[in-house]
Amino acid sequence: MKPQKHNTSLSTLAKILLLCLFVASCQDGDNQSTLHIGKGKDGTVSLNILDAKGITKIEFTSKGDYQSVTALELAPYKNIDYGFNGKGEGTLQVIVYSAFDTIRSTHYVEGGYHINLACDATHIKTLEHSDY
């Protein structure tokens, strides 16, 4: 008795379908996920990456805390949320590095503050700076 080609065709089709589903599930398409960094809980910075092209690194500094995100680490994300410790008054800096420029945004902060920023390789824009 000859093996049936019908079962082999269905098996191949099923494998192709599973492969397509797997590939589709691995791609977010819109890059909408958020990278959470920093262990502080006193204040937060939300940075929306408008266009990551040209950005080589992004740094966050506040009261002795330093967090850095490289271009490779940034690739799957569209947003970064940075949690910082901020009991009392202090400053927070967000620095965006590109091959041709370094852009710095400095903010007065204290416990309960939230800063909402947007950036690309050429600028950092403050969207909101408020307390909770």
C-alpha positions in Angstrom: 0.0 0.0 0.0 1.4 3.4 -1.0 1.5 6.3 1.5 -1.1 8.9 0.9 0.2 12.2 -0.4 -2.8 13.9 1.1 -1.6 13.5 4.7 1.9 14.8 3.7 0.4 17.9 2.1 -1.7 18.6 5.1 1.3 18.1 7.4 3.4 20.5 5.4 0.6 23.1 5.3 0.1 22.8 9.1 3.9 23.4 9.6 3.8 26.4 7.3 0.8 27.8 9.1 2.4 27.3 12.5 5.6 29.0 11.3 3.7 32.0 10.1 1.8 32.3 13.4 5.0 32.1 15.3 6.7 34.8 13.2 3.6 37.0 13.5 3.5 36.6 17.3 7.2 37.6 17.6 6.7 40.9 15.9 4.9 43.7 17.7 4.6 45.6 14.4 4.1 49.1 16.0 6.9 48.7 18.6 4.5 49.8 21.4 6.0 48.1 24.4 7.6 50.0 27.3 11.0 49.4 28.8 10.9 49.9 32.6 14.2 51.0 34.2 15.2 52.4 37.6 14.1 51.1 41.0 13.0 54.3 42.5 9.4 54.8 43.5 9.4 58.5 44.4 9.0 59.9 40.9 8.8 58.8 37.3 9.9 59.9 33.8 8.0 58.6 30.8 10.1 59.1 27.6 8.3 58.5 24.2 10.8 57.7 21.5 9.4 59.4 18.4 12.1 58.0 16.1 15.0 55.9 17.4 17.0 56.3 14.2 20.3 57.9 15.0 20.1 57.5 18.8 23.1 55.6 20.1 22.3 55.8 23.8 19.9 57.4 26.3 21.0 58.1 29.9 18.9 59.0 33.0 20.6 60.5 36.1 19.1 61.6 39.4 20.5 61.8 43.0 23.4 59.4 42.4 21.3 57.0 40.3 22.4 56.3 36.7 20.6 54.3 34.1 21.7 53.8 30.5 19.9 52.3 27.5 21.9 51.5 24.4 20.5 51.6 20.8 20.5 47.8 20.8 18.5 47.6 24.1 16.2 50.4 22.8 15.3 48.7 19.5 12.2 46.7 20.6 10.7 49.6 22.5 8.8 52.8 21.8 8.7 54.1 25.4 10.9 54.2 28.5 9.6 54.6 32.0 12.3 55.5 34.5 11.5 55.3 38.3 13.7 57.5 40.5 14.3 58.2 44.2 13.5 61.8 44.9 12.9 62.5 48.6 13.6 66.2 48.9 14.7 68.5 46.1 17.0 67.5 43.3 17.6 67.5 39.6 17.1 64.8 37.0 18.8 64.7 33.6 17.9 62.8 30.5 20.7 62.7 27.9 20.2 61.5 24.3 23.3 60.7 22.4 23.6 60.4 18.6 26.6 60.1 16.3 26.6 63.9 15.8 25.1 65.4 18.9 24.4 65.1 22.6 21.1 66.6 23.9 20.5 67.2 27.6 17.2 67.9 29.3 17.5 68.9 33.0 14.5 69.1 35.4 13.8 70.1 39.0 12.3 67.2 40.8 11.2 66.0 44.2 9.1 63.1 45.5 5.8 62.7 43.7 6.9 64.4 40.4 6.2 62.9 37.0 7.8 64.1 33.8 6.5 63.2 30.4 9.0 63.7 27.6 9.3 62.9 23.9 12.5 62.6 21.9 14.4 61.7 18.7 18.0 62.0 17.8 17.7 65.8 17.4 15.6 67.0 20.3 13.9 66.3 23.7 10.5 67.9 24.2 8.8 68.3 27.6 5.2 67.3 27.3 4.3 67.5 31.0 6.1 68.2 34.3 3.8 67.7 37.3 3.4 66.3 40.8 1.1 63.4 41.3 
